[in-house]
Amino acid sequence: MADGNNKQFRLQSPDSTGITFFNRLIETEEFNYARQFFIYLGGGVAVGDVNGDKLPDLFFTGMQVPNALYLNKGNWKFENVSKVAGFPDTAAICFTPSFIDIDGDNDLDLYVCRFNEPNHLYINDGTGTFTEKAKEMGLAFEGKSVQAVFFDYDHDNDLDCYIAQNGFTAGGYAQIDGYSDKLFRNDAGYFVDVSKQAGIEDDRYALSVSLGDINNDGWTDIFVANDFEARDLLYVNNKNGTFTDIAPTKLRHTSHFSMGSDIADINNDGWMDILSVDMMPHEHERRMTQMTIPKVFSPYFDSTSMTRNVLQLNCGDLNFCDIGYLSGIAETDWSWSSWIADLDNDGLQDMCIVNGINRDAIDMDLASYAVKKKTDKFMWLINSMPKTRLRNYMFRNKGNLQFQDISDAWGFSEKLSTNGAIYADLDNDGDLDVLLNNIDSTMAVYRNYVTENKSGSYVKIALKGPGKNTKGLGAKIEVIAKDAKGKETRHFREMHVNRGFLSCTEPIIHVGLGSAVAIKEINVFWPGNIKQTIQKAQINTQLNIEYVAGKESTQVNRTKPLFEFLKPETSLNYVHKENQFDDFYQQRLLPHRLSINGPAIAAGDVNGDGLTDLVIGGSHEGKTMLFLRNANGTFSEKPQSAFATDSRCEDQGIMLFDSDSDGDLDCYVASGGNESVQEDRELFQDRLYINDGLGNFIKAGHSFSPPLDTIASSCIVGGDIDGDGDIDLFVGGRNVPGQYPEIPQSVILRNDVTSLVDITKEKAPELEKIGMITSALWSDADNDDDLDLWVVGEWMAPRLFVNNNGYLAESTIAKTELEGLSGQYHSIAAADIDNDGDMDYVLGNLGKNTRYKPTRQEPIELYAKDFDENGSVDLIMTYFNFGKKYPVRMRAPLYAQIPTLTRRFQTYHQYGSATFDDIFGSDLMGTKQFKAYDYETMWLENRGGEHFVKHALPIETQFSPVYGILCEDFNADGAMDIMTIGNFNGPDPEMFRYDNSLGCVMLGNGAGEFTALPLLQSGIVVPKDGRSIVIMKHDQQSCDIIMGVNSQAAQTYRLTLPKGATIQSAKQGTSLMVQLKNGKKQKKEFPFGSGYYSQSPGIFILPKDAKVLQK
């Protein structure tokens, strides 16, 4: 391992440091991975000052070598003092070492987890000499111990102990009785097993435990990372000696083979986030040769465990969003210790993820061969496994939830098999150094040169806690710093020493402060949220803070959220029920499901009582439903026999409009989905229901509308495009059932009062086969007082069709400018975002929290062709990995679709190394090809003259696909705001479901900039598959917002306006101009259909001192 002389981190020579610990592993017939799964878990590392000289000392564990204690002698010199310190010179299978003051005498004792043997507790006499006393203190636990963590869970001012166990056996996943995790309560110095009464009973396969106060209530909670199919656990402390696992309801998914983990605040918002790591490779060939992807092809398989790293962003009140792919840290191969710390003192916490495996035990070629030969020659199998030495990952926190892989630049280019790893300031210079415990390699010690390079300020904090919790474990710290211009930054830490995997750091908090020149104050929240404040502390030094009794204080300053959630019994009580259907049975290589699009919602007064009613779409074998609003704000269903008769249809978009000019709202329902085959053509016929004026609907005859029974429709939007005073329609074609990606027909329907006439060929021929449409919008895009048409969809850029006297032609200017925005769009809505008197546009896209990162140079592509000439269309989706184009799907599903490939690429490694051209050649004649360049949710600024400029929306909107969009001035400040909801649980079985959004509310400033409100300020929480959003008036000062959610209950929120602002009404299908208090003019439109499958009535919020100029 060579030194680097110009990196931030520089590997120190063992000859120089004296650290020669070598974690040797020799496999034998009896001691090998096939018989003893745990031997590749490696060794651990702990850091702490054991002899009181203010220098952090080191302890290392191994499996076939004796553990070792190294005293820090200063100046990067260490001495192995294991024997004289009281540690046996014998080898045992040892995992996590933890330095903690277990007896409250102000020095660090040591607890060592041992596998299948009693754990050891070494009591320090204060000079660095240790005596083993685990049995005397009740901690000589014998089991499958992997890690122990210490904290005061019951607030009695001493340290309790949680022991994680992994009871995996070589014969399979069967857990052995008694190998569940254990919680030991410290009763006056003796530890008592209270696991069962505390609610710790799950028999799983724990590999790491992380501690943190995830709900900011002053009590430490527990995250357990479990291996194999066992779901991770998140135990919330109930403050009464018990814990409740909230993971099943609050963590929408977790990593599958969870290994290392950590809890820390990555975005300085005061909420602790959770990192757990897995084994997904980033390099294509390794990904294709590993047994890490579930080999199932059914939508019924809905595992919440995912084979990749997961970064749970804590959004407050026990709500989490996984942003692993968005942040750039999701794929780091076979990962072990992982932790979060500020490694460059810039004020943002970075991330370390170490990896490697002594032998590649899940190589698919080897596994296939072993199964085929049915061999029991274990050593032959073991020796056939390739040794996997990998580069460890260092990620620099760039802010805005983004991390940059900076491993090589920081000096971590060595390929190792690392397990335990931790950070500590080994030379007390104010920056964090790094230690790696490697299998079959010497300990790697990296010195950090940030302080020498004067790259950032810092502060270190040591605590003197109450009672026998002398190091203040469980305390939270907030540092408020100021730069030279007086700008304040806040930084949050928790005092816990066990981090990552098999690793323990010293009980000293390190906070990088970036460009700060002074500390305004430090707030310490001792266990129980007892607040202590230190004013104007010194910067670039270590502070020692001793506990002072005080009053309980809250770390979270709560204000009334902008939106108030209404319970179903006081608003809309409706649950959407999606039918089960296997889209992948028809087309195995579909990129995603096409049958879970609803529900649509259309809002309008259907019975003439002045209240806004709702029509909500049903799924296949469901039914369209009408809900009439009551005077008290609730809704009552009014059954409609005409709707029930058509329950076999899969409802898509819905629109309420006066089709027959009799003064009431009729109802058009688009039929679509993917369930029915072409033989069931009547199920794809759109339906028009005529209103008798009292909210009773009958189905119009076939003569009223043209046959649209060969396509699956999607959206339905209306506008008077020919100026005759009635509403004409655009019906988007979504797909041809069973024939994806065949382009369906889309149509323009002219309203002739007695019939709807298809005028597409005559008035808009370019629209007929424009694409797989998901949403559309009638809007005056060119500000010439007529309605133009936007269409968006899958594998296409936003397309604008300009109205010229009732004829629609695509804008060549917009087409050229927007061509590079081809994506996977679901929705579009209009708003005058920059208050310049024209309409801008918000577009809901797939988002950036996905494995695929398309660009114009390296797009995501889809090829459709019968490659093997067997009569079925093959769908091949591709992506780029390190500059080469590969199929995204793994070998098994692709070979099942095209069996002839097995003759050419017989092994997993042959397939994994083959590019798209290697497999399919360069002759793509007859191939349908689609490209996506941009997955970002965005808004388009209208520059006039059909020119549009893209602007990204805040990062919070990129967590998941965006469906529902609602634009309104929610806080009545004269600037348009945006609300979005989304998620999608229907990607292909190899892709991870998109369930990472909770909904987002963004406040605009009137100049095109938006700020996403934290969840606690917005009040909006939509964790499932949000689809439609409508807004309606409640009274003069408030309005209700109703959201349709796939397979879930609808959600209703109330918005109460500030004093002076009012809810105003406008005629649907019109526009008006509002003059704001500052003199700027804001245009508003009231379309028949907007966003995703949504139609709101004509209402708007008028700010105080604003006025309507035209109506």
Protein Blocks (a to p, Z undefined) as FASTA:
>chain_A
ZZdfkbfbdcddfklnopacdcdddddfklcfklmmmlmnopadddddfkonopacdddd
dfkbccdddddebjhiacdfklmnopacbdcddfbdcdddfkonopacdddddehiacdd
dddehnopacdfklmnopacccjdfbdcdddfkonopacddddddfbdfkbmbdcehiac
cddddeehiacdfklmnopabccddfbdcdddfkonopacdddddehjbdcdddddehno
pacdfklmmmmbdcfkdcbdcdddfkonopacdddddfbdfbfklmmmccfbccbdbfkl
ccfbdcdddddddebjhiacdfklmnopmbgcjafbdcdddfkonopacddddeddfbaf
kbfklmmmmmmnopabfklmmmmpccddddddddddebjhiacdfklmnopabccddfbd
cdddfkonopacdddddehiacdddddfklmnopaccdddddddehjllnopoiacdddd
ddfkopacdddddddfbghjhiacdfddcddehjafbdfbdcdddehiiacddehiaehi
acdddddddddddfbdcdddfbdcddfklmcccddddddddfklmmmmlcbdcklmbccd
ddddfkonopacddddddehiacddddddfkopacddddfklmmmmmpccfddddddfko
nopacdddddedjlbcfklmmlmpccddddehlopacdddfklpccdfkbccfbdcdddf
konopacdddddfbdghiaccdcdddddddehjaccdfklmmmmmlmmnbccfbdcdddf
konopacdddddehiacdddddeehiacddfklmmmmmmmgccdfbdcdddfkonopacd
ddddebjabfbdcdfklccddddddfkonopacddddddeehiacdfbdfklmmmmmmml
mmmmmbfklmmmpcfklmnojblghiacdddfbfcdcddddebjhiacdddddfklmmpc
cfbdcdddfkonopacddddedjfkbcfkbccdffbgbjadddehnopacdddfklnopa
cfbccfbdcdddfblmbccdddddehiacddddddddehiacddddehiacddddfkopa
cdddddehehjhiacdddddddehiacfbZZ
